[in-house]
Amino acid sequence: MKKGARNRQSGNSRQLRLIGGQWRGRRLQFPDQAGLRPTTDRVRETLFNWLAPYVHGAWCLDLFAGSGALGLEALSRGADGCTFVDTSAAAMTAIANHLVALGAGNKGICHNQPAESFLSQSDESWDIVFVDPPFGLDLAIPALASLAGTGRLHDQSLVYLETGKGESIHHLPTVFEVHREKVAGEVAYRLLRVSA
């Protein structure tokens, strides 16, 4: 579940707006849970500009899915499917309901379990993986290490990593190299490639 940064969405603070693709402008409710932090519109816009050549037809994995903002945005922009993983049963139920409401029930799979547990059991492979763990809990590098150890990435796979600005990635697994990176406010975000 995405936690840590202050939720900056005011008014309807538990609403997510898809910003591109076939469902552009659709607003979706997500659970009223303290700290649930969808990736902001500004960051999502930059990320999906980066991913534009790769997202159509991709199979995605949204770890620490929370509101499902990243995986749902990918599906809206033409991804073939997405697996959503989160420890919050309420979040997984909401995402499953969104998929049905959007007519995409056959394009998403929801797993209510910890990321590392899922990765140790899954036999899927992924083209794009979104890793956006709760900030400040040092979950990013262990999740990437687990992901690297699955053997489920290929040499064209891309991994999006979102962390708090001050969080270190010095121990990034050697299988990954930073392709793009930016900072927006208190958020650092990066697109990683699988290194040859």
N, C-alpha and C positions, 0 to 999 in steps of 0.2 A: 504494500500500500504506500502511495506517495505521501510522505510526511516531511515536516521540517520547516520549509519556507512558509512564511505567513501567506495565507490565502489572500491574494490581492483582488479577487473578484468581489465586487460590492453589489448591493441590491440582491438580485437572485444569485446568491453566492454559491449555490449548489447546482449550477447549470453550466453545461459545456456546450460550446458552439463549434461545429465542424467548419473549417475555413476554406476547404477546397474540394474539388472533385464533384461527383454526382450528388452528394448530400450537402453541398456547400450551404451554409446558413442554417442547417438543422440544429435545433437546440435540444439537448438531452439532459435529463436530471441525473445526478449521481448521489450516492448516499451521503447523508449529513453526518459525517464522521470527523472528529477533530483532526486537523492536520492533513486531510486528503488534499493533494496539491496537483491539479492537472497542469501539464506543461503549458505555459502561456501561449497565446496566439502568436505573439512576436517570435518566440523561439520555434514554435511549430512551423511558421511560415519559412523561416530560414532553413530549418532541417529539411522540409519537403522540397525546397528549391535545390538543396544538395542532392536529395534522393530522386529527383524528377527522372533522370535517365534509367533508374533501376527499379522503381516501385511497381510499375505495371507488370502484372503476371508473377510477382514475387510471392513467396510464402514467408510470413513474418512471425516473430515471437515477441510478445510484449510481456517481459518479466516485470514484477512489481507493478502490475497493470493499473491499479487504483481506479481512476475514472474511465480508463480505457481510451483516453484521448489519442494516444499515438497509434495504437492498432486500428481504431475506428477511422482515424484520418487516413491511414494507409489503405484500408479497404475502400474508402470513399474515392481515393485517387487511383484505383485500379489494381491493387494487390489481389491475388487469387484467393488468399486465405490468411488467417491469423490465429495463433494460439495465444490465449490470455492466461496469465498465471498471477495469482495473488493470494495472500493468506486471509483476506477478508471475504467471508461468504456473501455479505451484503453487496460488495463490489462486484463479485462474480455474477450474482443474480441480476444486478442492474445491467451489466454488459450483455448477458444472455438475452435479457428483455429488449435491449437496444437493437441487437442483431435481428431479432424477430421483427421488431417495429420497422426496421429499415429494409426488410425483405432480404436479409443476408444471413438467415439462420444457418444455412449450409456452408457459410464461409468462415465461421468462427467456432473455436473450441475453447471452453473455459475450464481451468483447473484450479480448484481451491486448495492450494498447498504452498509451502515455502519454495522459493526459486531453486535452491540447491537440491531439495528433494525431487522436484520435477525433473531437473537436468540429469540427475543420476538414474532416472527411470525411463526417460523418453527415448524413443527410437526415431524421432522425426529429424529432418534436416531443414535448415533455414537459410534463406537468402538475405534477410534483414532481421536484425535482433535489436529491440529497444531495451536498454538497461537503465532504469530510472528509479533507483532505490530511495528509501527514506534518507534524507540528508543527515550527516553528522553521526551515523552509526557504523561507519566503516564497512559497509556492505558491498560497495561497488567492486573492489578488487577481488574479494573472494568469489563473487558472482561471475566475474570475467574468467577467473581461474577455473571455476567449475565448467563454464561454457567452453573454454579452450580444451578442457579434458574430455569433452563428450565425443569428439570426432564427428560432430554433426554440422560443422561449418565447412564450406568449400573455399577455393581460392578466390572466388568472386564475392563471398559473403561480406556484408557490411554490418557493423555494430555501432549503434548510437549510444553514447554514454552521457548521462546528465548527472552532475554532482553540485554540491555547494561550491562556491568560488574558492574557498580556502582548503578544500579537500585535496589531498595529494594523490597523484596517480603514478608516483615514481616506481612503484612495483608492478606496473602494467605487465601482464604476461607477454613474453617475447613473441608469441604468435600474432600479436596485434601491433599495428603501427598507426599513429595518429595521421589521418588524412586531412581533416579540417577541424578547426576549433574556434570558439568564440566565447565571450563572456557577456551576459546581459544582467545587470544588477548584481544580485548575489548568486547567480546561477552560472556555472561553467558547463559548456556542452561541446561534445566532440563527436566526429564521425571517424570510426576506426576501420581499417582494412585488415584482412588476414594477410600477414606478410608471407612472401614466397619462401 
